Amino acid sequence: MSKRRKSQRAAEATPKREKVRDIFVPRPFEGLTDEPEWIALRELVPAATAPLRLTPELVEEYGDRPVTLATVLPLAAPAMTKPDGRVFIGLQRHQQSGDVSRDLAEALLCALRTEPGGQVSVPPLPGPGPRLQDVLVDGPLEITMHDGFEFWLDPGATDDPNVQASLERANAAVYPTVRLAAARAAYWCQVPEKAHVRWVLPDDEDTALDALARLSVAGTLTLGENTRFAGMFRAHGRLVPVWDLPEEVPATEWEAPVAAFAERYAEVLEEKEPLDGAGRRARHGLVGRQLTLR
């Protein structure tokens, strides 16, 4: 038998791997009560956690295991389990498909199927299946902000000098971030030589953009003296405006200005008339000031 024929027979005997199609979902957190906060935790916040509740069906199948949503896990892993049965799901990870909600749901299910304390294996492209909206009891996120990643570790783990050194390296990358009470999904952060407020707006992109354009025409788009509207970026189907602030002013001082801006923004949202010429020019200018994610 020729080599070519042998090769053909071998190919016929080998089962074909099913190709997994990737589908892009522009608003993966759509339908969740705290959609803007899910986006903020994924895109803006370095270190935070929130407890999640499994659906009754999953509790019946896997038990009432505590599940924690984390901004990021060690090595940007999608999930991990603890020996006591706790499950952690990481929002910020290396491998992902076009549907973040499907990715996170699959990571959660893989973790639940893993023995407590075991290594969780999660496929990079999960294919069709349950999404977050199918596996969680929806509700407001009870977010806890952290200065570092000590929440990763079990008690006594830092007694190991290697673990301590790894933790210190991870913590060194965390920039100060404060969750503001003035508006849902609004965060103050300080990066080298700059401070910002970044707010994930809850509204449709076009609606939000019109409102920002009206505020721009009115001259009320900033957060006050010595602040600058830096621009905005899109994240998972929502707009995120960014303001540059004096870096020496602490986060607590921005609660009132953000609350005042949120009130102005809510007022112009109620305006139903089409934008006039000045508004259209302002809108066009805002579109031209789109930022890269930072």
Buried (B, 14 or more C-beta within 10 A) or exposed (E): EEEEEEEEEEEEEEEEEEEEEEEEBEBBBBEBEBBBBBBBBBBBBBBBBBEBBBBEEBEEEBEEBBBBBBBBBBEEBBBBBBEEBBBBBBBBBEEBBBBBBBBBBBBBBBBBEBEEEEEBEBBBBBBEEBBBBEBBEEEEBEBEBBEBBEBBBEEEEBEEEEBEEBBEEBBEEBEEBBBBEBBBBBBBBBEEEBBBBBBBBBBEBEEBBBBBBBBBBEEBBBBBEEBEBBBBBEBBBBBBBBBBBEEEBEBEEBBEBBBBBBEBBEEBBEEEEEBEEEBBBBBEEBEEEEBEEB
